[in-house]
Amino acid sequence: MANLKRRVWEKSGELSESEKEIIRFLFSNHTLCSHLSLSKLAQKLYVSESSIFRLCKKIGLSGYSELRFELSDLSHEKKMNTIDIATEVENANQEVLKYYNTLDLEKIFSDIEGANTIYLYSTGWSQELIAKYLAHELFMIGKRAVILPSAIEELRIVSRRAVTGDMLFIISYSGDNIQIRDEISKIKLLNNKITMVSFTTLKPTQLVSLVDYSFFFRTLKFQKVFGGGEESANDTFSPAYTFIDLLIVNYCQWKMQKRGIDYVDYDEE
């Protein structure tokens, strides 16, 4: 969905002075306007309903309902921009810790220990960065991790190559990609030797029902300002990295305790 400000900027040369006045009012009162009906907004602006509807069409919207949705989204972005991002990150990390402490990880730790190869498949640029971070952390504890390109064919190759004990991590923003779900279903039928793990945002997904383990993370919204003063809401994935840190560190603790070795945190000495 295009940003409302970007839509207006792109069409600014085609707008009449009266239309620009309407736009200025909408941006100055976006929270109020997002709750007004078309007739109420027309009354407040002293214009006809058809004038507002034509403006919606001119800036590339389907109608007034989409305009209200865009204004509501703009209000949310402005609200998020006033929140102390450092406090938000701290709160999110506390949530990750609470969530992590509810998990029973004995079985997956055992699977990680026995895995010859751990494949990492991601569905986007930010998810690929998470995969690279996880691959690095696995390498540092002596595990072989293979990062797969974001192509369905790569999942098919894993199905053919994987041997007993191998693991496949699917890192996805939503986990709702139909192609990925279909391919995972095929892998389960053709190669039941591989252990599959999903890592997605805090949303119910059908992918969860197809994998052996499912973990969740949430993202944080923050404002990014581009050249020319244009703003856009973006996600930061810091809670995902925190979860990975907890998973790897506690895996090392588990492994040492299993061998009867006391774990030492040298940063605390």
C-alpha positions as a Python dict, from the first residue, in 0.01 Angstrom:
ca = {
    (1, 'M'): (0, 0, 0),
    (2, 'A'): (144, 334, -102),
    (3, 'N'): (195, 592, 169),
    (4, 'L'): (-80, 858, 164),
    (5, 'K'): (172, 1143, 168),
    (6, 'R'): (353, 986, -127),
    (7, 'R'): (25, 960, -321),
    (8, 'V'): (-49, 1328, -262),
    (9, 'W'): (304, 1435, -348),
    (10, 'E'): (297, 1242, -677),
    (11, 'K'): (-34, 1403, -776),
    (12, 'S'): (30, 1750, -629),
    (13, 'G'): (64, 1912, -972),
    (14, 'E'): (-284, 1792, -1068),
    (15, 'L'): (-463, 1916, -757),
    (16, 'S'): (-672, 2233, -753),
    (17, 'E'): (-637, 2488, -473),
    (18, 'S'): (-961, 2371, -312),
    (19, 'E'): (-838, 2010, -323),
    (20, 'K'): (-509, 2116, -164),
    (21, 'E'): (-708, 2283, 114),
    (22, 'I'): (-893, 1957, 176),
    (23, 'I'): (-563, 1767, 186),
    (24, 'R'): (-412, 2014, 433),
    (25, 'F'): (-714, 1971, 661),
    (26, 'L'): (-693, 1591, 637),
    (27, 'F'): (-325, 1585, 730),
    (28, 'S'): (-372, 1831, 1016),
    (29, 'N'): (-669, 1639, 1156),
    (30, 'H'): (-599, 1281, 1044),
    (31, 'T'): (-719, 1119, 1367),
    (32, 'L'): (-1050, 1308, 1364),
    (33, 'C'): (-1110, 1255, 993),
    (34, 'S'): (-1041, 883, 1010),
    (35, 'H'): (-1354, 851, 1225),
    (36, 'L'): (-1585, 1078, 1022),
    (37, 'S'): (-1835, 954, 765),
    (38, 'L'): (-1820, 1102, 416),
    (39, 'S'): (-2121, 1321, 480),
    (40, 'K'): (-1984, 1450, 814),
    (41, 'L'): (-1646, 1535, 659),
    (42, 'A'): (-1817, 1714, 367),
    (43, 'Q'): (-2020, 1921, 614),
    (44, 'K'): (-1711, 2011, 815),
    (45, 'L'): (-1521, 2119, 502),
    (46, 'Y'): (-1821, 2292, 338),
    (47, 'V'): (-1776, 2090, 20),
    (48, 'S'): (-1984, 1829, -158),
    (49, 'E'): (-1941, 1456, -99),
    (50, 'S'): (-1866, 1412, -468),
    (51, 'S'): (-1574, 1658, -438),
    (52, 'I'): (-1412, 1441, -171),
    (53, 'F'): (-1481, 1124, -368),
    (54, 'R'): (-1323, 1273, -684),
    (55, 'L'): (-1018, 1373, -479),
    (56, 'C'): (-983, 1014, -355),
    (57, 'K'): (-985, 889, -713),
    (58, 'K'): (-738, 1156, -826),
    (59, 'I'): (-476, 1047, -571),
    (60, 'G'): (-518, 681, -660),
    (61, 'L'): (-756, 558, -390),
    (62, 'S'): (-1054, 333, -455),
    (63, 'G'): (-1287, 557, -256),
    (64, 'Y'): (-1355, 722, 77),
    (65, 'S'): (-1326, 398, 278),
    (66, 'E'): (-965, 356, 166),
    (67, 'L'): (-895, 721, 248),
    (68, 'R'): (-1021, 667, 604),
    (69, 'F'): (-804, 357, 634),
    (70, 'E'): (-498, 553, 515),
    (71, 'L'): (-572, 833, 761),
    (72, 'S'): (-608, 580, 1045),
    (73, 'D'): (-274, 426, 946),
    (74, 'L'): (-116, 772, 941),
    (75, 'S'): (-248, 838, 1293),
    (76, 'H'): (-94, 511, 1411),
    (77, 'E'): (241, 601, 1257),
    (78, 'K'): (239, 942, 1426),
    (79, 'K'): (155, 781, 1759),
    (80, 'M'): (440, 532, 1723),
    (81, 'N'): (676, 814, 1634),
    (82, 'T'): (616, 975, 1973),
    (83, 'I'): (707, 660, 2165),
    (84, 'D'): (1058, 630, 2304),
    (85, 'I'): (1202, 360, 2080),
    (86, 'A'): (1463, 266, 2342),
    (87, 'T'): (1185, 197, 2593),
    (88, 'E'): (997, -3, 2331),
    (89, 'V'): (1302, -217, 2257),
    (90, 'E'): (1358, -277, 2628),
    (91, 'N'): (994, -379, 2675),
    (92, 'A'): (1007, -605, 2371),
    (93, 'N'): (1319, -779, 2499),
    (94, 'Q'): (1149, -838, 2833),
    (95, 'E'): (857, -994, 2644),
    (96, 'V'): (1100, -1218, 2454),
    (97, 'L'): (1256, -1333, 2782),
    (98, 'K'): (916, -1410, 2935),
    (99, 'Y'): (811, -1600, 2624),
    (100, 'Y'): (1142, -1788, 2611),
    (101, 'N'): (1107, -1896, 2973),
    (102, 'T'): (775, -2067, 2893),
    (103, 'L'): (940, -2298, 2638),
    (104, 'D'): (1054, -2656, 2692),
    (105, 'L'): (1363, -2676, 2471),
    (106, 'E'): (1515, -3007, 2579),
    (107, 'K'): (1404, -3187, 2261),
    (108, 'I'): (1515, -2922, 2013),
    (109, 'F'): (1850, -2886, 2189),
    (110, 'S'): (1896, -3260, 2143),
    (111, 'D'): (1802, -3227, 1775),
    (112, 'I'): (2048, -2939, 1723),
    (113, 'E'): (2323, -3140, 1886),
    (114, 'G'): (2258, -3437, 1656),
    (115, 'A'): (2215, -3237, 1336),
    (116, 'N'): (2480, -3280, 1070),
    (117, 'T'): (2354, -2986, 864),
    (118, 'I'): (2113, -2708, 957),
    (119, 'Y'): (1950, -2544, 655),
    (120, 'L'): (1821, -2187, 687),
    (121, 'Y'): (1550, -2065, 448),
    (122, 'S'): (1420, -1706, 464),
    (123, 'T'): (1143, -1526, 275),
    (124, 'G'): (1267, -1168, 253),
    (125, 'W'): (1561, -932, 294),
    (126, 'S'): (1516, -868, 669),
    (127, 'Q'): (1451, -1237, 728),
    (128, 'E'): (1769, -1320, 533),
    (129, 'L'): (1968, -1098, 770),
    (130, 'I'): (1822, -1294, 1062),
    (131, 'A'): (1920, -1618, 887),
    (132, 'K'): (2277, -1493, 842),
    (133, 'Y'): (2296, -1401, 1209),
    (134, 'L'): (2166, -1742, 1313),
    (135, 'A'): (2413, -1910, 1074),
    (136, 'H'): (2701, -1718, 1232),
    (137, 'E'): (2592, -1811, 1583),
    (138, 'L'): (2558, -2178, 1485),
    (139, 'F'): (2903, -2171, 1323),
    (140, 'M'): (3050, -2030, 1645),
    (141, 'I'): (2924, -2334, 1838),
    (142, 'G'): (3051, -2578, 1579),
    (143, 'K'): (2735, -2646, 1380),
    (144, 'R'): (2727, -2651, 1000),
    (145, 'A'): (2462, -2409, 873),
    (146, 'V'): (2368, -2360, 507),
    (147, 'I'): (2180, -2045, 404),
    (148, 'L'): (1943, -2116, 115),
    (149, 'P'): (1847, -1856, -147),
    (150, 'S'): (1485, -1741, -125),
    (151, 'A'): (1356, -1965, -402),
    (152, 'I'): (1106, -2251, -378),
    (153, 'E'): (1341, -2474, -580),
    (154, 'E'): (1592, -2454, -294),
    (155, 'L'): (1341, -2621, -62),
    (156, 'R'): (1300, -2899, -316),
    (157, 'I'): (1677, -2949, -322),
    (158, 'V'): (1680, -2979, 58),
    (159, 'S'): (1417, -3250, 34),
    (160, 'R'): (1646, -3450, -193),
    (161, 'R'): (1972, -3385, -5),
    (162, 'A'): (1873, -3398, 360),
    (163, 'V'): (1976, -3699, 565),
    (164, 'T'): (1849, -3829, 896),
    (165, 'G'): (1889, -3567, 1168),
    (166, 'D'): (1928, -3263, 942),
    (167, 'M'): (1723, -2955, 1033),
    (168, 'L'): (1545, -2688, 829),
    (169, 'F'): (1467, -2346, 980),
    (170, 'I'): (1204, -2144, 789),
    (171, 'I'): (1233, -1776, 882),
    (172, 'S'): (925, -1591, 760),
    (173, 'Y'): (754, -1264, 849),
    (174, 'S'): (403, -1407, 849),
    (175, 'G'): (439, -1775, 762),
    (176, 'D'): (139, -1744, 530),
    (177, 'N'): (314, -1804, 197),
    (178, 'I'): (107, -2069, 16),
    (179, 'Q'): (395, -2194, -199),
    (180, 'I'): (616, -2248, 105),
    (181, 'R'): (338, -2430, 291),
    (182, 'D'): (278, -2657, -8),
    (183, 'E'): (648, -2734, -41),
    (184, 'I'): (683, -2808, 331),
    (185, 'S'): (390, -3048, 303),
    (186, 'K'): (566, -3226, 17),
    (187, 'I'): (890, -3248, 216),
    (188, 'K'): (703, -3415, 502),
    (189, 'L'): (570, -3675, 260),
    (190, 'L'): (893, -3734, 66),
    (191, 'N'): (1157, -3694, 335),
    (192, 'N'): (1048, -3743, 695),
    (193, 'K'): (1412, -3758, 808),
    (194, 'I'): (1446, -3379, 835),
    (195, 'T'): (1336, -3182, 1141),
    (196, 'M'): (1161, -2854, 1054),
    (197, 'V'): (1143, -2536, 1260),
    (198, 'S'): (939, -2222, 1183),
    (199, 'F'): (1034, -1876, 1310),
    (200, 'T'): (759, -1623, 1239),
    (201, 'T'): (592, -1313, 1378),
    (202, 'L'): (332, -1336, 1652),
    (203, 'K'): (43, -1437, 1426),
    (204, 'P'): (-150, -1764, 1388),
    (205, 'T'): (-12, -1934, 1076),
    (206, 'Q'): (-87, -2256, 894),
    (207, 'L'): (286, -2318, 868),
    (208, 'V'): (293, -2392, 1242),
    (209, 'S'): (83, -2706, 1194),
    (210, 'L'): (333, -2843, 941),
    (211, 'V'): (660, -2814, 1133),
    (212, 'D'): (811, -2993, 1432),
    (213, 'Y'): (886, -2676, 1627),
    (214, 'S'): (745, -2325, 1598),
    (215, 'F'): (886, -2010, 1756),
    (216, 'F'): (757, -1656, 1735),
    (217, 'F'): (887, -1302, 1746),
    (218, 'R'): (723, -965, 1710),
    (219, 'T'): (852, -658, 1529),
    (220, 'L'): (865, -295, 1639),
    (221, 'K'): (744, 0, 1432),
    (222, 'F'): (955, 312, 1393),
    (223, 'Q'): (951, 618, 1166),
    (224, 'K'): (1209, 661, 892),
    (225, 'V'): (1248, 996, 718),
    (226, 'F'): (1369, 995, 357),
    (227, 'G'): (1512, 1276, 147),
    (228, 'G'): (1258, 1551, 90),
    (229, 'G'): (1101, 1493, 431),
    (230, 'E'): (893, 1193, 326),
    (231, 'E'): (816, 959, 616),
    (232, 'S'): (753, 587, 621),
    (233, 'A'): (680, 334, 895),
    (234, 'N'): (933, 51, 916),
    (235, 'D'): (978, -265, 1120),
    (236, 'T'): (1276, -346, 1334),
    (237, 'F'): (1343, -714, 1403),
    (238, 'S'): (1552, -677, 1722),
    (239, 'P'): (1331, -919, 1925),
    (240, 'A'): (1419, -1195, 1676),
    (241, 'Y'): (1791, -1144, 1738),
    (242, 'T'): (1733, -1147, 2114),
    (243, 'F'): (1552, -1480, 2085),
    (244, 'I'): (1840, -1628, 1883),
    (245, 'D'): (2090, -1513, 2147),
    (246, 'L'): (1887, -1679, 2419),
    (247, 'L'): (1850, -1999, 2216),
    (248, 'I'): (2221, -2033, 2140),
    (249, 'V'): (2349, -1938, 2486),
    (250, 'N'): (2109, -2173, 2659),
    (251, 'Y'): (2192, -2451, 2414),
    (252, 'C'): (2556, -2414, 2517),
    (253, 'Q'): (2458, -2424, 2884),
    (254, 'W'): (2247, -2735, 2823),
    (255, 'K'): (2531, -2906, 2640),
    (256, 'M'): (2784, -2831, 2912),
    (257, 'Q'): (2550, -2943, 3189),
    (258, 'K'): (2487, -3263, 2997),
    (259, 'R'): (2860, -3327, 2997),
    (260, 'G'): (2889, -3238, 3364),
    (261, 'I'): (3074, -2912, 3297),
    (262, 'D'): (2984, -2601, 3492),
    (263, 'Y'): (2894, -2313, 3260),
    (264, 'V'): (3095, -1997, 3320),
    (265, 'D'): (2980, -1655, 3202),
    (266, 'Y'): (3311, -1475, 3165),
    (267, 'D'): (3140, -1138, 3119),
    (268, 'E'): (3029, -1156, 3483),
    (269, 'E'): (3373, -1229, 3625),
}
